Amino acid sequence: MKKVAIPVTKSNNVDDHFGHCEFYGVYTISDNNEIVDVETIKSEQGCGCKSNIAGVLADKGVSIMLAGGIGGGAINVLNTWGIEVVRGCSGNAADVVKLFVEGEILDNGVSCSNHEHHAEGGDHTCNH
């Protein structure tokens, strides 16, 4: 068994930006590469690299994060917790997980590299 996490929207699509997602779907994958359970975890507010989500996911046994856009800081934090990151995912979360376990999704190698932090409102934008 392995566990795969994915940042999702209310409509269960992969969120374009890891640090701004509303929820994380945690998929339990059987040894036969079938989804046997899905748990939804509400996302904390704030940047993914500064939240404690990596520890929460690691404590749940997550070893892989399938993400859309994600910055280097968040990748480093996830990697520190033993979570491998696969970037460039999009579409329905369950479909993405199925394609991943079938070997059809690989890391695209592109990180969100241009973050702008705004002191007043705390906004966090990403330019892909």
MDTraj code that builds the backbone (N, CA, C; nanometers):
import mdtraj as md
import numpy as np

residues = "MET LYS LYS VAL ALA ILE PRO VAL THR LYS SER ASN ASN VAL ASP ASP HIS PHE GLY HIS CYS GLU PHE TYR GLY VAL TYR THR ILE SER ASP ASN ASN GLU ILE VAL ASP VAL GLU THR ILE LYS SER GLU GLN GLY CYS GLY CYS LYS SER ASN ILE ALA GLY VAL LEU ALA ASP LYS GLY VAL SER ILE MET LEU ALA GLY GLY ILE GLY GLY GLY ALA ILE ASN VAL LEU ASN THR TRP GLY ILE GLU VAL VAL ARG GLY CYS SER GLY ASN ALA ALA ASP VAL VAL LYS LEU PHE VAL GLU GLY GLU ILE LEU ASP ASN GLY VAL SER CYS SER ASN HIS GLU HIS HIS ALA GLU GLY GLY ASP HIS THR CYS ASN HIS".split()
xyz = np.array([
    [0.0844, -0.1182, 0.0000],
    [0.0000, 0.0000, 0.0000],
    [0.0883, 0.1236, 0.0000],
    [0.0442, 0.2239, -0.0737],
    [0.1108, 0.3529, -0.0680],
    [0.0048, 0.4619, -0.0670],
    [0.0454, 0.5803, -0.0201],
    [-0.0469, 0.6923, -0.0145],
    [0.0061, 0.8070, -0.0987],
    [-0.0858, 0.8635, -0.1762],
    [-0.0565, 0.9728, -0.2672],
    [-0.1460, 1.0893, -0.2296],
    [-0.0872, 1.2083, -0.2160],
    [-0.1665, 1.3280, -0.1871],
    [-0.1715, 1.4160, -0.3113],
    [-0.2776, 1.4948, -0.3183],
    [-0.2952, 1.5842, -0.4321],
    [-0.3736, 1.7072, -0.3859],
    [-0.3258, 1.8289, -0.4152],
    [-0.4002, 1.9490, -0.3771],
    [-0.5219, 1.9642, -0.4680],
    [-0.6399, 1.9788, -0.4080],
    [-0.7624, 1.9810, -0.4876],
    [-0.8521, 2.0999, -0.4543],
    [-0.9384, 2.1296, -0.5508],
    [-1.0421, 2.2307, -0.5347],
    [-1.1695, 2.1639, -0.4838],
    [-1.2723, 2.2437, -0.4569],
    [-1.4009, 2.1872, -0.4134],
    [-1.4597, 2.0927, -0.5165],
    [-1.4291, 2.1159, -0.6446],
    [-1.4822, 2.0299, -0.7505],
    [-1.3913, 1.9099, -0.7798],
    [-1.2948, 1.8832, -0.6903],
    [-1.2035, 1.7692, -0.6979],
    [-1.1122, 1.7717, -0.8202],
    [-1.0764, 1.8922, -0.8636],
    [-0.9754, 1.9061, -0.9674],
    [-0.8428, 1.9426, -0.9017],
    [-0.7331, 1.9088, -0.9678],
    [-0.6016, 1.9452, -0.9165],
    [-0.5940, 2.0978, -0.9103],
    [-0.5572, 2.1504, -0.7949],
    [-0.5422, 2.2946, -0.7809],
    [-0.4152, 2.3369, -0.8537],
    [-0.4224, 2.4488, -0.9246],
    [-0.3084, 2.4976, -1.0017],
    [-0.1912, 2.5407, -0.9142],
    [-0.2170, 2.5698, -0.7879],
    [-0.1093, 2.6161, -0.7008],
    [-0.1173, 2.5454, -0.5662],
    [-0.0209, 2.4641, -0.5384],
    [-0.0143, 2.3829, -0.4176],
    [-0.0457, 2.4634, -0.2916],
    [0.0169, 2.5774, -0.2739],
    [0.0043, 2.6553, -0.1509],
    [-0.1270, 2.7269, -0.1328],
    [-0.2109, 2.7278, -0.2347],
    [-0.3383, 2.7985, -0.2255],
    [-0.4590, 2.7064, -0.2326],
    [-0.4370, 2.5777, -0.2272],
    [-0.5491, 2.4847, -0.2440],
    [-0.6429, 2.4878, -0.1231],
    [-0.7658, 2.4432, -0.1453],
    [-0.8657, 2.4375, -0.0389],
    [-0.8562, 2.3068, 0.0405],
    [-0.8190, 2.2005, -0.0283],
    [-0.8153, 2.0682, 0.0324],
    [-0.6992, 1.9873, -0.0249],
    [-0.6660, 1.8801, 0.0439],
    [-0.5755, 1.7789, -0.0086],
    [-0.6519, 1.6480, -0.0103],
    [-0.6463, 1.5786, -0.1224],
    [-0.6999, 1.4440, -0.1291],
    [-0.5865, 1.3477, -0.1004],
    [-0.6096, 1.2548, -0.0104],
    [-0.5094, 1.1531, 0.0210],
    [-0.5648, 1.0187, -0.0256],
    [-0.5011, 0.9646, -0.1279],
    [-0.5456, 0.8411, -0.1912],
    [-0.4607, 0.7250, -0.1427],
    [-0.5255, 0.6205, -0.0960],
    [-0.4556, 0.4982, -0.0591],
    [-0.4613, 0.4056, -0.1793],
    [-0.3431, 0.3602, -0.2216],
    [-0.3303, 0.2762, -0.3401],
    [-0.2887, 0.1361, -0.2962],
    [-0.3635, 0.0363, -0.3423],
    [-0.3331, -0.1034, -0.3058],
    [-0.2096, -0.1524, -0.3810],
    [-0.1631, -0.2689, -0.3426],
    [-0.0504, -0.3317, -0.4114],
    [-0.0857, -0.3663, -0.5560],
    [-0.2148, -0.3703, -0.5876],
    [-0.2616, -0.3956, -0.7241],
    [-0.2848, -0.2657, -0.8007],
    [-0.2343, -0.1531, -0.7459],
    [-0.2476, -0.0203, -0.8069],
    [-0.3922, 0.0242, -0.8231],
    [-0.4749, -0.0087, -0.7253],
    [-0.6142, 0.0363, -0.7250],
    [-0.6352, 0.1327, -0.6096],
    [-0.7193, 0.2336, -0.6324],
    [-0.7548, 0.3272, -0.5255],
    [-0.8512, 0.2553, -0.4325],
    [-0.8116, 0.2408, -0.3056],
    [-0.8962, 0.1691, -0.2104],
    [-0.9558, 0.2622, -0.1043],
    [-0.9055, 0.3859, -0.0948],
    [-0.9596, 0.4805, 0.0019],
    [-0.9177, 0.6215, -0.0380],
    [-1.0032, 0.7176, -0.0058],
    [-0.9722, 0.8591, -0.0282],
    [-1.0127, 0.9356, 0.0963],
    [-0.9201, 1.0142, 0.1475],
    [-0.9468, 1.0998, 0.2632],
    [-0.9247, 1.2443, 0.2193],
    [-1.0110, 1.3337, 0.2642],
    [-0.9966, 1.4753, 0.2329],
    [-0.9501, 1.5495, 0.3572],
    [-0.8448, 1.6293, 0.3397],
    [-0.7904, 1.7089, 0.4492],
    [-0.8036, 1.8555, 0.4114],
    [-0.8674, 1.9341, 0.4973],
    [-0.8812, 2.0776, 0.4718],
    [-0.7443, 2.1421, 0.4815],
    [-0.7165, 2.2296, 0.3860],
    [-0.5878, 2.2980, 0.3827],
    [-0.5857, 2.4124, 0.4826],
    [-0.4708, 2.4298, 0.5454],
    [-0.4521, 2.5468, 0.6287],
    [-0.4284, 2.6658, 0.5372],
    [-0.4585, 2.7840, 0.5851],
    [-0.4336, 2.9041, 0.5061],
    [-0.2846, 2.9327, 0.5044],
    [-0.2400, 2.9907, 0.3967],
    [-0.1007, 3.0317, 0.3882],
    [-0.0208, 2.9503, 0.2896],
    [0.0978, 2.9952, 0.2691],
    [0.1909, 2.9363, 0.1742],
    [0.2218, 2.7916, 0.2113],
    [0.2224, 2.7037, 0.1124],
    [0.2489, 2.5626, 0.1377],
    [0.3852, 2.5348, 0.1972],
    [0.4840, 2.6204, 0.1651],
    [0.6187, 2.5961, 0.2175],
    [0.6316, 2.6402, 0.3629],
    [0.5351, 2.7177, 0.4124],
    [0.5427, 2.7675, 0.5492],
    [0.4398, 2.7032, 0.6419],
    [0.3512, 2.6236, 0.5873],
    [0.2518, 2.5564, 0.6711],
    [0.3111, 2.4250, 0.7221],
    [0.2351, 2.3564, 0.8056],
    [0.2831, 2.2266, 0.8554],
    [0.2204, 2.1103, 0.7795],
    [0.1689, 2.1359, 0.6591],
    [0.0983, 2.0322, 0.5844],
    [0.1896, 1.9131, 0.5518],
    [0.3173, 1.9381, 0.5277],
    [0.4077, 1.8268, 0.4950],
    [0.4137, 1.7268, 0.6102],
    [0.4227, 1.7769, 0.7328],
    [0.4253, 1.6883, 0.8496],
    [0.2949, 1.6136, 0.8679],
    [0.1842, 1.6840, 0.8449],
    [0.0524, 1.6206, 0.8566],
    [0.0398, 1.5067, 0.7551],
    [0.0782, 1.5339, 0.6315],
    [0.0679, 1.4320, 0.5269],
    [0.1635, 1.3155, 0.5534],
    [0.2852, 1.3458, 0.5958],
    [0.3817, 1.2399, 0.6269],
    [0.3302, 1.1517, 0.7397],
    [0.2686, 1.2128, 0.8413],
    [0.2130, 1.1355, 0.9527],
    [0.1012, 1.0420, 0.9062],
    [0.0354, 1.0764, 0.7961],
    [-0.0708, 0.9920, 0.7411],
    [-0.0148, 0.8861, 0.6462],
    [0.1176, 0.8870, 0.6266],
    [0.1807, 0.7855, 0.5426],
    [0.1988, 0.8245, 0.3971],
    [0.1760, 0.9510, 0.3641],
    [0.1898, 0.9963, 0.2252],
    [0.3375, 0.9925, 0.1849],
    [0.3642, 0.9369, 0.0670],
    [0.5011, 0.9327, 0.0156],
    [0.5157, 1.0046, -0.1179],
    [0.4030, 1.0429, -0.1796],
    [0.4062, 1.1099, -0.3093],
    [0.3035, 1.2229, -0.3110],
    [0.3443, 1.3399, -0.3633],
    [0.2549, 1.4534, -0.3836],
    [0.2447, 1.4772, -0.5333],
    [0.1251, 1.4679, -0.5865],
    [0.0995, 1.5012, -0.7261],
    [0.0479, 1.6444, -0.7272],
    [0.1200, 1.7359, -0.7916],
    [0.0848, 1.8778, -0.7843],
    [0.0787, 1.9403, -0.9226],
    [0.0083, 2.0512, -0.9296],
    [0.0087, 2.1339, -1.0498],
    [0.1296, 2.2245, -1.0409],
    [0.1071, 2.3515, -1.0041],
    [0.2152, 2.4451, -0.9800],
    [0.2599, 2.4373, -0.8354],
    [0.3912, 2.4360, -0.8139],
    [0.4454, 2.4272, -0.6790],
    [0.5846, 2.4890, -0.6802],
    [0.6155, 2.5631, -0.5775],
    [0.7447, 2.6301, -0.5690],
    [0.8524, 2.5432, -0.5075],
    [0.9748, 2.5876, -0.5253],
    [1.0899, 2.5146, -0.4742],
    [1.0911, 2.5003, -0.3235],
    [1.0446, 2.6035, -0.2525],
    [1.0408, 2.5955, -0.1060],
    [0.9496, 2.4844, -0.0583],
    [0.8318, 2.4747, -0.1187],
    [0.7373, 2.3687, -0.0809],
    [0.7935, 2.2318, -0.1168],
    [0.8584, 2.2213, -0.2321],
    [0.9189, 2.0935, -0.2718],
    [1.0241, 2.0520, -0.1704],
    [1.1077, 2.1468, -0.1288],
    [1.2120, 2.1153, -0.0307],
    [1.1527, 2.0668, 0.1007],
    [1.0468, 2.1341, 0.1469],
    [0.9833, 2.0940, 0.2727],
    [0.9233, 1.9540, 0.2590],
    [0.8520, 1.9291, 0.1506],
    [0.7925, 1.7968, 0.1296],
    [0.9007, 1.6890, 0.1219],
    [1.0076, 1.7165, 0.0468],
    [1.1169, 1.6201, 0.0356],
    [1.1806, 1.5907, 0.1708],
    [1.1938, 1.6931, 0.2537],
    [1.2503, 1.6750, 0.3877],
    [1.1670, 1.5768, 0.4686],
    [1.0370, 1.5767, 0.4454],
    [0.9461, 1.4850, 0.5161],
    [0.9337, 1.3508, 0.4442],
    [1.0138, 1.3282, 0.3409],
    [1.0120, 1.2001, 0.2702],
    [0.9029, 1.1885, 0.1659],
    [0.8517, 1.3027, 0.1196],
    [0.7447, 1.3025, 0.0194],
    [0.8023, 1.3465, -0.1146],
    [0.7943, 1.2578, -0.2135],
    [0.8391, 1.2869, -0.3493],
    [0.7328, 1.3733, -0.4176],
    [0.7754, 1.4705, -0.4982],
    [0.6821, 1.5604, -0.5652],
    [0.6854, 1.5375, -0.7158],
    [0.5663, 1.5236, -0.7741],
    [0.5495, 1.5123, -0.9182],
    [0.4728, 1.6370, -0.9625],
    [0.5379, 1.7209, -1.0434],
    [0.4807, 1.8493, -1.0853],
    [0.4134, 1.8400, -1.2215],
    [0.3261, 1.9375, -1.2473],
    [0.2637, 1.9499, -1.3783],
    [0.1333, 1.8750, -1.3951],
    [0.0710, 1.8337, -1.2866],
    [-0.0546, 1.7584, -1.2947],
    [-0.1734, 1.8528, -1.3121],
    [-0.2758, 1.8076, -1.3822],
    [-0.3977, 1.8865, -1.3981],
    [-0.5132, 1.7937, -1.4304],
    [-0.6348, 1.8437, -1.4026],
    [-0.7549, 1.7663, -1.4325],
    [-0.8195, 1.7117, -1.3070],
    [-0.9090, 1.6160, -1.3259],
    [-0.9785, 1.5521, -1.2154],
    [-0.8786, 1.4732, -1.1313],
    [-0.8811, 1.4951, -1.0002],
    [-0.7813, 1.4350, -0.9110],
    [-0.7802, 1.2824, -0.9178],
    [-0.8960, 1.2194, -0.9140],
    [-0.9007, 1.0725, -0.9176],
    [-0.8438, 1.0200, -1.0493],
    [-0.8740, 1.0875, -1.1592],
    [-0.8196, 1.0467, -1.2891],
    [-0.6675, 1.0605, -1.2914],
    [-0.6165, 1.1697, -1.2327],
    [-0.4720, 1.1924, -1.2283],
    [-0.4038, 1.0823, -1.1474],
    [-0.4616, 1.0465, -1.0338],
    [-0.4032, 0.9400, -0.9513],
    [-0.4030, 0.8081, -1.0282],
    [-0.5116, 0.7769, -1.0968],
    [-0.5179, 0.6529, -1.1753],
    [-0.4103, 0.6510, -1.2832],
    [-0.3943, 0.7636, -1.3534],
    [-0.2914, 0.7714, -1.4573],
    [-0.1516, 0.7595, -1.3979],
    [-0.1316, 0.8182, -1.2800],
    [-0.0020, 0.8089, -1.2136],
    [0.0334, 0.6641, -1.1798],
    [-0.0601, 0.5912, -1.1202],
    [-0.0288, 0.4529, -1.0818],
    [-0.0110, 0.3632, -1.2043],
    [-0.0648, 0.4053, -1.3182],
    [-0.0449, 0.3312, -1.4431],
    [0.0860, 0.3700, -1.5114],
    [0.1598, 0.4644, -1.4506],
    [0.2873, 0.5071, -1.5066],
    [0.2762, 0.6087, -1.6177],
    [0.1584, 0.6694, -1.6315],
    [0.1334, 0.7635, -1.7405],
    [0.1670, 0.9089, -1.7054],
    [0.1959, 0.9372, -1.5789],
    [0.2276, 1.0744, -1.5377],
    [0.3658, 1.0760, -1.4747],
    [0.4494, 1.1640, -1.5285],
    [0.5840, 1.1827, -1.4778],
    [0.6035, 1.3292, -1.4422],
    [0.6998, 1.3575, -1.3569],
    [0.7315, 1.4941, -1.3180],
    [0.7726, 1.5744, -1.4416],
    [0.7130, 1.6948, -1.4576],
    [0.7473, 1.7764, -1.5740],
    [0.8713, 1.8620, -1.5506],
    [0.9250, 1.8622, -1.4283],
    [1.0478, 1.9341, -1.3993],
    [1.0343, 2.0840, -1.3845],
    [0.9124, 2.1369, -1.3899],
    [0.8924, 2.2811, -1.3836],
    [0.8385, 2.3209, -1.2474],
    [0.9165, 2.4041, -1.1779],
    [0.8715, 2.4577, -1.0491],
    [0.8246, 2.6001, -1.0685],
    [0.7376, 2.6414, -0.9817],
    [0.6933, 2.7796, -0.9785],
    [0.8094, 2.8582, -0.9189],
    [0.8761, 2.9407, -0.9988],
    [1.0008, 3.0011, -0.9528],
    [0.9924, 3.1492, -0.9230],
    [0.8857, 3.2163, -0.9614],
    [0.8798, 3.3612, -0.9444],
    [0.7680, 3.3981, -0.8490],
    [0.7951, 3.3907, -0.7201],
    [0.6963, 3.4268, -0.6195],
    [0.7121, 3.5714, -0.5803],
    [0.5995, 3.6383, -0.5614],
    [0.6001, 3.7746, -0.5124],
    [0.5242, 3.7766, -0.3814],
    [0.5893, 3.8219, -0.2763],
    [0.5239, 3.8317, -0.1464],
    [0.4901, 3.9778, -0.1218],
    [0.3675, 4.0046, -0.0843],
    [0.3219, 4.1402, -0.0577],
    [0.2992, 4.1549, 0.0916],
    [0.3772, 4.2430, 0.1528],
    [0.3759, 4.2560, 0.2985],
    [0.2404, 4.2984, 0.3531],
    [0.1718, 4.3896, 0.2882],
    [0.0484, 4.4432, 0.3447],
    [-0.0621, 4.3400, 0.3560],
    [-0.1006, 4.2812, 0.2446],
    [-0.2120, 4.1873, 0.2448],
    [-0.1715, 4.0437, 0.2621],
    [-0.0431, 4.0161, 0.2542],
    [0.0015, 3.8786, 0.2677],
    [-0.0302, 3.7938, 0.1454],
    [-0.0678, 3.8614, 0.0352],
    [-0.0993, 3.7873, -0.0865],
    [0.0241, 3.7136, -0.1356],
    [0.0009, 3.6045, -0.2017],
    [0.1089, 3.5225, -0.2518],
    [0.0710, 3.4843, -0.3929],
    [0.1387, 3.5407, -0.4905],
    [0.1046, 3.5097, -0.6275],
    [0.2188, 3.4373, -0.6937],
    [0.1855, 3.3646, -0.7958],
    [0.2850, 3.2866, -0.8675],
    [0.2707, 3.3139, -1.0156],
    [0.3810, 3.3404, -1.0809],
    [0.3804, 3.3621, -1.2235],
    [0.4479, 3.2427, -1.2905],
    [0.3690, 3.1602, -1.3595],
    [0.4249, 3.0401, -1.4233],
    [0.4825, 3.0772, -1.5577],
])
top = md.Topology()
chain = top.add_chain()
for i, resn in enumerate(residues, 1):
    res = top.add_residue(resn, chain, resSeq=i)
    for name in ("N", "CA", "C"):
        top.add_atom(name, md.element.get_by_symbol(name[0]), res)
traj = md.Trajectory(xyz[None], top)
